[in-house]
Amino acid sequence: MDEAAADAYLERIGAVRPGVPDAGALAALHLRHLRAVPFENLAIHLGEEIVLAEQPLLDKIVGARRGGFCYELNGAFAGLLRALGYEVELLSARVFGAEGRLGIPYDHLALRVHTPSGPWLADVGFGRHSHLPLRWDSREEQADPGGTFRLEETAEGDVDVLRDGSPQYRLEQRPRALADFEVGCWWNRTSPTSHFTRSLVCSRLTETGRITLSGRTLVITGADGVREERELAAGEVLAAYREHFGVVLDREPVVGAAAG
């Protein structure tokens, strides 16, 4: 990613170029990314191709001002961080599902980011998660606006990420390349048993809480935790995507429509 592309990305998330690639700047970039770029799987239900390569990701997230899911969001964020001088490693994870069952290999992509003060786990592609990076080298509880997190090593040498005592995903420690995640991305966007093919979501963090559009259900959560839920009429959906997420679509995504 060249300087012009990095500057455009920074403008997309409302951030300024940091003077030094340190932990403080990483935290600020992480939070701004979560507030500006939605976690969404609209492409799956619009029949759009998902290409895990730097330029297509920049074209979508920066150029088209869209969001994406983990492979896209963390894949693009890794490119930005590297352009800003950070050393970044892509890590593969398996997500904990019902009854503690683990998902497929390459089910999730997260980042290990090295700074002068040590390594951090950064993740702007897991929906409801930590607002700020987590210390990679700590096994103590870490307080975050999104909950209480803890990283816990397994007997096999992997690392489990827990939120409020509940395991979220299991990370392998071996660094991977973005192309390694193509099989996981393909499965998540095509398998009838994938959560992403069976649901429709667009969600982003706000300064006071979170806003989510699931199908035609709009949910706004405030700072006090009060949840406001409303069913939108068909004619309101595209306007809601524009107003709340800055996402401009020419038709409403519908679960299963692209497969039909």
Sine and cosine of phi, psi and omega as CSV:
sin_phi,cos_phi,sin_psi,cos_psi,sin_omega,cos_omega
0.00,0.00,0.83,-0.55,-0.01,-1.00
-0.99,0.11,0.04,-1.00,-0.09,-1.00
-0.90,0.44,-0.62,0.78,-0.01,-1.00
-0.90,0.44,-0.68,0.74,0.02,-1.00
-0.92,0.40,-0.64,0.76,0.04,-1.00
-0.90,0.44,-0.66,0.75,0.02,-1.00
-0.90,0.44,-0.63,0.78,0.03,-1.00
-0.91,0.41,-0.62,0.79,0.03,-1.00
-0.91,0.42,-0.70,0.71,0.02,-1.00
-0.87,0.48,-0.63,0.77,0.05,-1.00
-0.90,0.43,-0.61,0.79,0.00,-1.00
-0.86,0.51,-0.60,0.80,-0.04,-1.00
-0.98,-0.19,0.11,0.99,0.06,-1.00
0.93,0.36,0.60,0.80,-0.04,-1.00
-0.87,-0.50,0.38,-0.92,0.09,-1.00
-0.97,-0.22,0.42,-0.91,0.02,-1.00
-0.90,0.43,0.83,-0.56,-0.02,-1.00
-0.94,0.35,0.53,-0.85,0.02,-1.00
-0.93,0.38,-0.62,0.78,0.04,-1.00
-0.68,-0.73,0.54,-0.84,0.00,-1.00
-0.99,0.15,0.96,0.27,-0.04,-1.00
-0.93,-0.36,-0.04,-1.00,-0.08,-1.00
-0.92,0.40,-0.61,0.80,0.01,-1.00
-0.89,0.45,-0.69,0.73,0.03,-1.00
-0.92,0.39,-0.61,0.79,0.04,-1.00
-0.86,0.50,-0.71,0.70,-0.01,-1.00
-0.88,0.47,-0.67,0.74,0.00,-1.00
-0.91,0.42,-0.68,0.73,0.02,-1.00
-0.90,0.43,-0.66,0.75,-0.01,-1.00
-0.86,0.51,-0.75,0.66,-0.04,-1.00
-0.92,0.39,-0.68,0.73,0.01,-1.00
-0.90,0.43,-0.59,0.81,0.03,-1.00
-0.89,0.46,-0.71,0.70,-0.01,-1.00
-0.89,0.46,-0.56,0.83,-0.03,-1.00
-0.99,0.15,-0.39,0.92,-0.10,-1.00
-0.98,-0.20,-0.60,0.80,-0.15,-0.99
-0.94,-0.34,0.90,-0.43,-0.08,-1.00
-0.96,0.28,0.52,-0.85,0.22,-0.98
-0.99,0.14,0.90,-0.44,-0.07,-1.00
-0.47,-0.88,0.48,-0.88,0.03,-1.00
-0.86,-0.50,0.52,0.86,-0.08,-1.00
-0.88,0.47,-0.56,0.83,-0.05,-1.00
-0.84,0.54,-0.61,0.79,-0.03,-1.00
-0.87,0.49,-0.62,0.78,-0.09,-1.00
-0.99,-0.10,-0.02,1.00,0.12,-0.99
-0.97,-0.25,-0.03,1.00,-0.01,-1.00
0.96,0.28,0.40,0.92,0.01,-1.00
-1.00,0.06,0.55,-0.83,0.04,-1.00
-0.97,0.25,0.58,-0.82,0.10,-0.99
-0.90,-0.43,0.90,-0.43,-0.07,-1.00
-0.91,-0.42,0.86,-0.51,-0.02,-1.00
-1.00,0.00,0.98,0.21,0.08,-1.00
-0.50,-0.87,0.45,-0.89,-0.17,-0.99
-0.83,0.56,-0.78,0.62,-0.10,-0.99
-0.91,0.42,-0.72,0.69,0.05,-1.00
-0.86,0.50,-0.58,0.81,0.03,-1.00
-0.92,0.40,-0.67,0.75,0.04,-1.00
-0.91,0.40,-0.63,0.78,0.02,-1.00
-0.87,0.50,-0.62,0.78,-0.04,-1.00
-0.98,0.20,-0.80,0.59,-0.14,-0.99
-0.97,0.23,-0.65,0.76,-0.03,-1.00
-1.00,-0.06,-0.81,0.59,-0.05,-1.00
-0.91,0.42,-0.77,0.64,-0.03,-1.00
-1.00,0.01,-0.09,1.00,0.01,-1.00
0.81,0.59,0.72,0.69,0.06,-1.00
-0.97,-0.23,-0.08,-1.00,0.12,-0.99
-0.89,-0.46,-0.60,-0.80,0.02,-1.00
0.17,-0.99,-0.16,-0.99,0.11,-0.99
-0.95,-0.32,-0.18,-0.98,-0.30,-0.95
-0.79,0.61,-0.71,0.71,-0.07,-1.00
-0.88,0.48,-0.62,0.78,-0.01,-1.00
-0.97,0.24,-0.77,0.64,-0.10,-1.00
-0.92,0.39,-0.78,0.62,0.00,-1.00
-0.96,0.29,-0.50,0.86,0.06,-1.00
-0.90,0.44,-0.70,0.72,0.02,-1.00
-0.94,0.34,-0.67,0.75,-0.02,-1.00
-0.88,0.47,-0.59,0.81,0.05,-1.00
-0.88,0.48,-0.66,0.75,0.03,-1.00
-0.89,0.45,-0.66,0.75,0.04,-1.00
-0.89,0.45,-0.72,0.69,-0.03,-1.00
-0.88,0.48,-0.67,0.75,0.03,-1.00
-0.89,0.46,-0.64,0.76,0.02,-1.00
-0.90,0.43,-0.42,0.91,0.00,-1.00
-1.00,-0.03,0.01,1.00,0.09,-1.00
0.97,-0.26,0.09,1.00,0.02,-1.00
-1.00,0.09,0.50,-0.87,0.20,-0.98
-1.00,-0.05,0.85,-0.53,-0.13,-0.99
-0.79,-0.61,0.68,-0.73,0.08,-1.00
-0.86,-0.51,0.71,-0.71,0.07,-1.00
-1.00,0.04,0.78,-0.63,-0.02,-1.00
-0.88,-0.48,0.64,-0.77,0.04,-1.00
-1.00,-0.01,0.61,-0.79,0.01,-1.00
-0.67,-0.74,0.41,-0.91,0.15,-0.99
-0.92,-0.39,0.76,-0.65,-0.09,-1.00
-1.00,0.06,0.68,-0.73,0.09,-1.00
-0.97,0.25,0.78,-0.62,0.03,-1.00
-0.94,-0.35,-0.50,-0.87,-0.03,-1.00
-0.87,0.50,0.66,-0.75,0.04,-1.00
0.84,0.54,0.45,0.89,0.08,-1.00
0.97,0.24,0.19,0.98,0.01,-1.00
-0.96,0.28,0.64,-0.77,0.02,-1.00
-1.00,0.05,0.58,-0.81,0.05,-1.00
-0.98,0.20,-0.21,-0.98,-0.07,-1.00
-0.95,0.32,0.35,-0.94,0.18,-0.98
-0.86,0.51,0.52,-0.85,-0.05,-1.00
0.87,0.50,0.52,0.86,0.01,-1.00
-0.95,0.31,-0.45,0.89,-0.07,-1.00
-0.53,-0.85,0.50,-0.86,0.05,-1.00
-0.87,-0.49,0.81,-0.59,0.08,-1.00
-0.75,-0.66,0.12,-0.99,-0.13,-0.99
-0.83,-0.55,0.67,-0.75,0.21,-0.98
-0.96,-0.30,0.88,-0.48,-0.11,-0.99
-0.90,-0.43,0.80,-0.61,-0.03,-1.00
-1.00,-0.09,0.73,-0.68,0.03,-1.00
-0.75,-0.66,0.20,-0.98,0.04,-1.00
-0.85,0.53,-0.43,0.90,-0.01,-1.00
-1.00,-0.09,0.10,0.99,0.04,-1.00
0.83,-0.56,0.05,-1.00,-0.04,-1.00
-1.00,0.08,0.48,-0.88,-0.02,-1.00
-0.72,-0.69,0.50,-0.86,0.15,-0.99
-1.00,-0.07,0.90,-0.44,0.04,-1.00
-0.93,-0.37,0.66,-0.75,-0.05,-1.00
-0.43,-0.90,0.98,-0.21,0.04,-1.00
-0.97,-0.26,0.32,0.95,-0.08,-1.00
-0.72,-0.69,0.58,0.81,-0.01,-1.00
-0.83,-0.56,0.31,0.95,-0.01,-1.00
0.92,0.38,-0.80,-0.60,0.00,-1.00
-0.96,0.29,0.94,-0.34,-0.10,-1.00
-0.37,-0.93,-0.32,-0.95,0.01,-1.00
-0.93,0.37,0.61,-0.79,0.04,-1.00
-0.98,0.20,-0.45,0.90,-0.08,-1.00
-0.83,-0.56,0.37,-0.93,0.07,-1.00
-0.86,0.51,0.45,-0.89,0.02,-1.00
-0.95,-0.31,0.61,-0.79,0.03,-1.00
-0.90,0.44,0.84,-0.54,0.00,-1.00
-0.95,0.32,-0.55,0.83,-0.12,-0.99
-1.00,-0.04,0.24,0.97,0.06,-1.00
-0.92,-0.39,0.65,-0.76,0.08,-1.00
-0.92,-0.40,0.23,0.97,0.07,-1.00
-1.00,0.03,0.24,-0.97,0.09,-1.00
-0.92,0.40,0.65,-0.76,-0.01,-1.00
-0.85,-0.53,0.90,-0.44,0.00,-1.00
-0.97,0.24,0.70,-0.71,-0.04,-1.00
-0.56,-0.83,0.47,-0.88,0.05,-1.00
-0.83,0.56,-0.40,0.92,0.00,-1.00
-1.00,0.04,-0.04,1.00,-0.01,-1.00
0.62,-0.79,-0.16,-0.99,0.07,-1.00
-0.97,-0.26,0.85,-0.52,-0.11,-0.99
-0.92,-0.39,0.45,-0.89,0.07,-1.00
-0.50,-0.86,0.66,-0.75,0.10,-0.99
-0.98,-0.21,0.76,-0.65,-0.13,-0.99
-0.73,-0.68,0.83,-0.56,0.00,-1.00
-0.97,0.24,0.60,-0.80,0.05,-1.00
-0.99,-0.11,0.19,-0.98,0.00,-1.00
-0.90,0.44,-0.42,0.91,-0.03,-1.00
-1.00,0.03,-0.02,1.00,0.02,-1.00
1.00,-0.08,0.09,1.00,0.09,-1.00
-1.00,0.08,0.03,-1.00,0.00,-1.00
-0.77,-0.64,0.86,-0.51,0.08,-1.00
-1.00,0.02,0.65,-0.76,0.08,-1.00
-0.96,-0.29,0.86,-0.52,-0.03,-1.00
-0.92,-0.40,0.64,-0.76,0.11,-0.99
-0.86,-0.51,0.84,-0.54,-0.03,-1.00
0.78,0.63,0.64,0.76,0.06,-1.00
0.99,0.11,-0.10,1.00,-0.04,-1.00
-0.97,-0.24,0.81,-0.59,-0.01,-1.00
-0.92,0.40,0.74,-0.67,-0.03,-1.00
-0.98,-0.18,-0.78,0.62,0.05,-1.00
-0.38,-0.92,0.32,-0.95,-0.03,-1.00
-0.92,-0.40,0.88,-0.48,-0.05,-1.00
-1.00,-0.09,0.70,-0.71,0.25,-0.97
-0.99,0.13,0.52,-0.85,-0.06,-1.00
-1.00,-0.03,-0.18,0.98,0.00,-1.00
-0.97,0.25,0.81,-0.59,0.03,-1.00
-0.90,0.43,0.56,-0.83,0.00,-1.00
-0.82,-0.57,0.21,-0.98,0.11,-0.99
-0.99,-0.16,0.41,-0.91,-0.03,-1.00
-0.85,0.53,-0.61,0.80,-0.01,-1.00
-0.89,0.45,-0.41,0.91,0.01,-1.00
-0.89,0.45,-0.39,0.92,-0.09,-1.00
-1.00,0.01,0.03,1.00,-0.05,-1.00
-0.87,0.49,-0.62,0.79,-0.02,-1.00
-0.93,0.38,-0.65,0.76,0.04,-1.00
-0.92,0.40,-0.65,0.76,0.03,-1.00
-0.89,0.45,-0.70,0.72,0.02,-1.00
-0.87,0.49,-0.71,0.71,-0.02,-1.00
-0.89,0.45,-0.71,0.70,-0.07,-1.00
-0.92,0.39,-0.45,0.89,-0.02,-1.00
-0.99,-0.13,-0.06,1.00,-0.03,-1.00
-0.81,-0.58,-0.48,0.88,-0.09,-1.00
-0.93,0.37,0.72,-0.70,0.06,-1.00
-0.92,0.40,-0.25,0.97,0.04,-1.00
-0.99,-0.11,-0.02,1.00,0.03,-1.00
-0.96,0.28,0.64,-0.77,0.07,-1.00
-0.86,0.51,-0.55,0.83,-0.10,-0.99
-0.97,0.26,-0.47,0.88,0.04,-1.00
-0.99,0.14,-0.29,0.96,-0.06,-1.00
-0.98,-0.21,0.00,1.00,-0.02,-1.00
-0.55,-0.83,0.29,-0.96,-0.02,-1.00
-0.78,-0.62,0.82,-0.57,-0.07,-1.00
-0.58,-0.81,0.58,-0.81,0.16,-0.99
-0.59,-0.81,0.88,-0.47,-0.16,-0.99
-0.55,-0.83,0.60,-0.80,0.10,-1.00
-0.54,-0.84,0.43,-0.90,0.08,-1.00
-0.96,0.28,0.57,-0.82,0.11,-0.99
-0.86,-0.52,0.10,-0.99,0.00,-1.00
-0.93,0.37,-0.36,0.93,-0.03,-1.00
-0.91,-0.42,-0.07,1.00,-0.04,-1.00
0.19,-0.98,-0.85,-0.53,-0.02,-1.00
-0.47,-0.88,0.50,-0.86,0.09,-1.00
-0.78,-0.63,0.73,-0.68,-0.10,-1.00
-0.67,-0.74,0.69,-0.72,0.13,-0.99
-0.88,-0.48,0.93,-0.36,0.02,-1.00
-0.93,-0.37,0.97,-0.23,-0.11,-0.99
0.92,0.40,-0.91,-0.41,0.07,-1.00
-0.93,-0.37,0.23,0.97,0.01,-1.00
-0.99,-0.15,0.91,-0.42,0.01,-1.00
-0.99,-0.16,0.83,-0.56,-0.02,-1.00
-0.84,-0.54,0.84,-0.55,0.05,-1.00
-0.88,-0.47,0.86,-0.51,0.02,-1.00
-0.94,-0.34,0.79,-0.61,-0.04,-1.00
-1.00,-0.03,0.01,-1.00,-0.04,-1.00
-0.89,0.45,-0.47,0.88,0.00,-1.00
-1.00,0.07,0.09,1.00,0.02,-1.00
0.99,0.12,-0.03,1.00,0.02,-1.00
-0.93,0.37,0.76,-0.64,-0.09,-1.00
-0.95,-0.31,0.83,-0.56,0.04,-1.00
-0.93,-0.37,0.85,-0.52,-0.07,-1.00
-0.84,-0.54,0.68,-0.73,-0.01,-1.00
-0.54,-0.84,0.66,-0.75,0.09,-1.00
-1.00,0.05,0.81,-0.59,-0.01,-1.00
-1.00,0.04,0.51,-0.86,0.16,-0.99
-0.97,0.24,0.35,-0.94,-0.05,-1.00
-0.82,0.58,-0.63,0.78,-0.05,-1.00
-0.97,0.26,-0.12,0.99,-0.03,-1.00
-0.99,-0.12,-0.23,0.97,-0.20,-0.98
-0.91,0.40,-0.78,0.63,-0.04,-1.00
-0.89,0.45,-0.59,0.81,0.04,-1.00
-0.91,0.41,-0.58,0.82,0.02,-1.00
-0.92,0.39,-0.64,0.77,0.07,-1.00
-0.87,0.49,-0.68,0.73,0.00,-1.00
-0.92,0.39,-0.74,0.67,-0.11,-0.99
-0.93,0.38,-0.71,0.71,-0.14,-0.99
-1.00,-0.06,-0.38,0.92,-0.09,-1.00
-0.79,-0.61,-0.11,0.99,-0.05,-1.00
0.93,0.36,0.34,0.94,-0.04,-1.00
-0.99,-0.15,0.87,-0.49,-0.02,-1.00
-0.97,-0.24,0.88,-0.48,-0.01,-1.00
-0.84,-0.54,0.45,-0.89,0.03,-1.00
-0.99,-0.12,-0.14,0.99,0.08,-1.00
-0.44,-0.90,0.37,-0.93,-0.04,-1.00
-0.98,0.21,0.78,-0.62,0.10,-0.99
-0.95,0.30,0.66,-0.75,0.01,-1.00
-0.73,-0.68,0.71,-0.71,-0.03,-1.00
-0.83,0.55,0.81,-0.59,0.06,-1.00
1.00,0.08,-0.17,0.99,-0.08,-1.00
-0.90,0.43,-0.61,0.79,-0.06,-1.00
-0.94,0.34,-0.41,0.91,-0.01,-1.00
-0.99,0.11,-0.22,0.98,-0.08,-1.00
-0.99,0.15,0.00,0.00,0.00,0.00
